[in-house]
Amino acid sequence: MPEAPQISKGLDKSFQRAFELAKARRHEDVALEHLLLALLDEPHAAGILRACGVDLEQLREELEGILALAFEAITEGEPPHPHSTLGFVRVVERAPPPQPQRRQERHPGGRAPAGLP
């Protein structure tokens, strides 16, 4: 069996949160929409989305609407055990490994001279 990929703690929490969101809505599947909604609550991902000009609240509203319309809730009484969609699995498989923390040296003026990290 292949070894599970190493991912960052924040991304791992977002994957777990996507399952929680699907379970709370009693959805049979965990899809990319669940993951994107979970990423909106992850500070690093939210910051990147904001930097790209994404209106996070509008995106959240649109995702909530999609989840309400496109995913049917399973019957009451049955405990929800959501399964990953193929798209979700592919994202997990392609998640980048966490990068080692590089020690940043302080330089006068707050910037590194040209050619230095």
C-alpha atoms as one frame of an Amber mdcrd trajectory, in Angstrom:
protein
   0.000   0.000   0.000   1.469   3.417  -0.910   2.495   5.657   1.942   0.178
   8.580   2.712   1.562  11.897   1.486   2.964  14.287   4.072   1.018  17.552
   4.049   0.991  20.676   6.158  -1.027  20.749   9.371  -3.240  23.547   8.055
  -4.069  21.635   4.887  -4.688  18.444   6.842  -7.111  20.340   9.106  -8.877
  21.687   6.017  -9.293  18.163   4.628 -10.734  17.046   7.969 -12.996  20.107
   8.086 -14.314  19.280   4.596 -15.428  15.878   5.922 -17.030  17.547   8.945
 -18.933  19.933   6.670 -20.227  17.043   4.543 -21.171  15.058   7.624 -23.013
  18.011   9.206 -25.027  18.447   5.998 -25.624  14.681   5.841 -23.992  14.490
   2.406 -22.943  11.127   1.035 -19.888  12.589  -0.703 -17.109  15.004   0.209
 -16.382  17.084  -2.862 -14.161  19.964  -3.884 -16.915  22.392  -2.885 -16.675
  21.133   0.705 -12.895  21.516   0.595 -13.004  25.041  -0.800 -15.522  26.019
   1.872 -13.206  24.553   4.528 -10.227  26.446   3.087 -12.069  29.736   3.568
 -11.638  29.212   7.327  -7.911  28.402   7.062  -6.011  31.692   7.573  -3.178
  31.039   5.104  -5.506  29.881   2.312  -7.946  32.723   2.977  -5.083  35.217
   2.770  -3.978  33.839  -0.584  -7.531  33.968  -1.934  -7.931  37.565  -0.707
  -4.608  38.507  -2.349  -5.998  37.125  -5.624  -8.990  39.441  -5.317 -11.526
  36.854  -4.160 -14.486  38.170  -2.168 -14.508  35.494   0.534 -18.028  36.180
   1.774 -19.479  36.072  -1.740 -17.613  32.828  -2.433 -18.874  31.382   0.861
 -22.478  32.271  -0.048 -22.112  30.751  -3.517 -20.582  27.545  -2.131 -23.339
  27.244   0.479 -25.885  27.581  -2.344 -24.164  24.945  -4.471 -23.952  22.538
  -1.530 -27.644  23.049  -0.794 -28.734  22.465  -4.402 -26.269  19.947  -5.815
 -25.882  17.552  -2.889 -28.764  15.555  -1.503 -28.855  14.816   2.220 -29.001
  11.149   3.169 -32.002   9.776   5.042 -32.453  10.787   8.681 -31.589   8.058
  11.116 -28.683   6.729   9.089 -25.348   7.981  10.402 -23.564   9.922   7.661
 -20.248   8.437   6.521 -19.223  10.642   3.594 -16.875   9.295   0.934 -14.353
  11.292  -1.060 -15.179  12.083  -4.662 -12.538  11.365  -7.289 -11.772  15.085
  -7.552 -11.231  15.334  -3.798  -8.905  12.302  -3.867  -6.879  13.818  -6.699
  -6.397  17.043  -4.745  -5.206  15.069  -1.707  -2.808  13.043  -3.860  -1.338
  16.164  -5.428  -1.064  18.190  -2.219   2.452  19.541  -1.878   4.581  18.303
   1.011   5.267  20.816   3.762   8.359  22.877   3.115  11.044  22.974   5.789
  11.160  26.287   7.607  14.073  28.351   6.366  15.807  30.524   8.869  15.561
  34.081   7.653  18.481  36.271   8.502  17.933  39.870   9.456  19.655  42.419
   7.285  19.942  46.168   7.845  17.000  47.900   6.253  14.803  44.820   6.501
  15.668  43.501   3.038  18.175  40.934   1.930  20.944  42.164  -0.368  20.606
  41.022  -3.976  21.477  37.375  -4.427  20.841  36.407  -0.796  17.776  34.523
   0.466
